[in-house]
Amino acid sequence: MKSFTCAAIQDGAVFRVTLEDGQQVFDLKDAIKEKWGCAYPPHELSLYLAKQDTSWIKATNPEVIMLWSGKVGAQVKALLENKAMHPRMKLGTFDLPSNDSDDIHVLVAVRRRWLTCAMVGVGTIIYIDILDYKTVIDLQKAIRESPNIAFRAACMDLYVAKKGSKWLTINDLKEVKSSGMATLTTLGGQLMKPRTALGTYNFLGEVAYYEEDGDVDDVHVLVVSVPPAREVASSVTISCVAIGVGTLFTLKVRDSVSVLGLKNAIHTRYQFPVYDLDLYLAQRSDGTWIKEDDPDGMVLKSGHLSGAIKPLMTPATMMDDATQVRALNLPDDDSNDIHVLVAVRKRLLTCAVVGVGTIIHIDMRDHKTVLDLQKAISESVAM
């Protein structure tokens, strides 16, 4: 058995976990998550031996106590510069001191991404703690929920804070008058696509285990409030494809309607029950849209699903009924992009006829009654 005394960088919590020698570091991460009670999944934890040369750091060390107040001392920072414990390492390979000592064996760090966001035309700077795998939509939500922002726009555009190939700094923003700040978004700053993972943009110098890391003068994201003129309701043409059927169709709706309104428009056209419809954006993680004539589009029109399409259709990517169409940031050109994947939910019930052995499959929705099921069975060709 191995008992590891751990100290969490984030809040200074000190705790002990005990596992078998044959278990591995990834098992230790699972045990730490449970014992620490953190919200982070185990794969986001990085573990470091709290040992410098031959000496273990003590629980009574002032730098361990400093962690309680969110501060990280030089000795702890130096330990975090070492190589993290490999997830596959056997716990029995670690030579730990006796359990009755006050040594700390493992430092538990959470890899965080601090993004510096500047409000264009306002000058407010906010810092958002968010991870690489999160999307631009997640960042927009975090910005809207920040108590420090000077505006609470229902919609916003985010740009990578670059002027040409150079990252902007806070001083760059201070030198530009508010009336001219909007020009910064046209000098090479890339518009960030809603469903794109933040790691795609290769932000520099802001990945850290504690807030003080990185170049605090760098600005990573420019936040632009959508002008009122863009929020005036206008018509938008949406290209949809029905999954499993291959039917490609377009709908013209007001961009002020919600996703639920879009479902109603689809119901009016094709009589699919509104409550059976699930809608997904046909936008890949790199921000590109599926096109009618590309390989994925051709597969969709044939009524099938390709391996590249399935990741776009998960519970996490399903459109929320309350979202406005204008917030989907659909392309406004007349290209042959497909915008929306329309999936019709089905419930196939397998029914066995006792004494006969016949098996039939009935497509029946949840809101139907047993009487409806009995009727469908009696009308089945197999019966």
Secondary structure in CASP SS format (residue, H / E / C, confidence):
PFRMAT SS
TARGET T0000
AUTHOR 0000-0000-0000
METHOD secondary structure of the structure
MODEL  1
M C 1.00
K E 1.00
S E 1.00
F E 1.00
T E 1.00
C E 1.00
A E 1.00
A E 1.00
I C 1.00
Q C 1.00
D C 1.00
G C 1.00
A C 1.00
V E 1.00
F E 1.00
R E 1.00
V E 1.00
T E 1.00
L E 1.00
E C 1.00
D C 1.00
G C 1.00
Q C 1.00
Q E 1.00
V H 1.00
F H 1.00
D H 1.00
L H 1.00
K H 1.00
D H 1.00
A H 1.00
I H 1.00
K H 1.00
E H 1.00
K H 1.00
W H 1.00
G C 1.00
C C 1.00
A C 1.00
Y C 1.00
P C 1.00
P H 1.00
H H 1.00
E H 1.00
L E 1.00
S E 1.00
L E 1.00
Y E 1.00
L E 1.00
A C 1.00
K E 1.00
Q E 1.00
D C 1.00
T C 1.00
S E 1.00
W E 1.00
I C 1.00
K E 1.00
A C 1.00
T C 1.00
N C 1.00
P H 1.00
E H 1.00
V H 1.00
I H 1.00
M H 1.00
L H 1.00
W H 1.00
S H 1.00
G C 1.00
K C 1.00
V C 1.00
G C 1.00
A H 1.00
Q H 1.00
V H 1.00
K H 1.00
A H 1.00
L H 1.00
L H 1.00
E C 1.00
N C 1.00
K C 1.00
A C 1.00
M C 1.00
H C 1.00
P C 1.00
R C 1.00
M C 1.00
K E 1.00
L H 1.00
G H 1.00
T H 1.00
F C 1.00
D C 1.00
L C 1.00
P C 1.00
S C 1.00
N C 1.00
D C 1.00
S C 1.00
D C 1.00
D E 1.00
I C 1.00
H C 1.00
V E 1.00
L E 1.00
V E 1.00
A E 1.00
V E 1.00
R C 1.00
R E 1.00
R E 1.00
W E 1.00
L E 1.00
T E 1.00
C E 1.00
A E 1.00
M E 1.00
V C 1.00
G C 1.00
V C 1.00
G C 1.00
T C 1.00
I E 1.00
I E 1.00
Y E 1.00
I E 1.00
D E 1.00
I C 1.00
L C 1.00
D C 1.00
Y C 1.00
K C 1.00
T E 1.00
V H 1.00
I H 1.00
D H 1.00
L H 1.00
Q H 1.00
K H 1.00
A H 1.00
I H 1.00
R H 1.00
E H 1.00
S C 1.00
P C 1.00
N C 1.00
I C 1.00
A C 1.00
F C 1.00
R C 1.00
A C 1.00
A C 1.00
C C 1.00
M E 1.00
D E 1.00
L E 1.00
Y E 1.00
V E 1.00
A C 1.00
K E 1.00
K E 1.00
G C 1.00
S C 1.00
K E 1.00
W E 1.00
L C 1.00
T E 1.00
I H 1.00
N H 1.00
D H 1.00
L H 1.00
K H 1.00
E C 1.00
V C 1.00
K C 1.00
S H 1.00
S H 1.00
G H 1.00
M H 1.00
A H 1.00
T H 1.00
L H 1.00
T H 1.00
T H 1.00
L C 1.00
G C 1.00
G C 1.00
Q C 1.00
L E 1.00
M C 1.00
K C 1.00
P C 1.00
R C 1.00
T C 1.00
A E 1.00
L H 1.00
G H 1.00
T H 1.00
Y H 1.00
N C 1.00
F C 1.00
L C 1.00
G C 1.00
E C 1.00
V E 1.00
A E 1.00
Y C 1.00
Y C 1.00
E C 1.00
E C 1.00
D C 1.00
G C 1.00
D C 1.00
V C 1.00
D C 1.00
D E 1.00
V C 1.00
H C 1.00
V E 1.00
L E 1.00
V E 1.00
V E 1.00
S E 1.00
V C 1.00
P C 1.00
P H 1.00
A H 1.00
R H 1.00
E H 1.00
V C 1.00
A C 1.00
S C 1.00
S E 1.00
V E 1.00
T E 1.00
I E 1.00
S E 1.00
C E 1.00
V E 1.00
A E 1.00
I C 1.00
G C 1.00
V C 1.00
G C 1.00
T C 1.00
L E 1.00
F E 1.00
T E 1.00
L E 1.00
K E 1.00
V E 1.00
R E 1.00
D C 1.00
S C 1.00
V C 1.00
S E 1.00
V H 1.00
L H 1.00
G H 1.00
L H 1.00
K H 1.00
N H 1.00
A H 1.00
I H 1.00
H H 1.00
T H 1.00
R H 1.00
Y H 1.00
Q C 1.00
F C 1.00
P C 1.00
V H 1.00
Y H 1.00
D H 1.00
L E 1.00
D E 1.00
L E 1.00
Y E 1.00
L E 1.00
A C 1.00
Q E 1.00
R C 1.00
S C 1.00
D C 1.00
G C 1.00
T C 1.00
W E 1.00
I C 1.00
K E 1.00
E C 1.00
D C 1.00
D C 1.00
P H 1.00
D H 1.00
G H 1.00
M H 1.00
V H 1.00
L H 1.00
K H 1.00
S C 1.00
G C 1.00
H C 1.00
L C 1.00
S C 1.00
G C 1.00
A C 1.00
I C 1.00
K H 1.00
P H 1.00
L H 1.00
M C 1.00
T C 1.00
P C 1.00
A C 1.00
T C 1.00
M E 1.00
M C 1.00
D C 1.00
D C 1.00
A C 1.00
T C 1.00
Q E 1.00
V H 1.00
R H 1.00
A H 1.00
L H 1.00
N C 1.00
L C 1.00
P C 1.00
D C 1.00
D C 1.00
D C 1.00
S C 1.00
N C 1.00
D E 1.00
I C 1.00
H C 1.00
V E 1.00
L E 1.00
V E 1.00
A E 1.00
V E 1.00
R C 1.00
K C 1.00
R C 1.00
L E 1.00
L E 1.00
T E 1.00
C E 1.00
A E 1.00
V C 1.00
V C 1.00
G C 1.00
V C 1.00
G C 1.00
T C 1.00
I E 1.00
I E 1.00
H E 1.00
I E 1.00
D E 1.00
M C 1.00
R C 1.00
D C 1.00
H C 1.00
K C 1.00
T C 1.00
V H 1.00
L H 1.00
D H 1.00
L H 1.00
Q H 1.00
K H 1.00
A H 1.00
I H 1.00
S H 1.00
E C 1.00
S C 1.00
V C 1.00
A C 1.00
M C 1.00
END
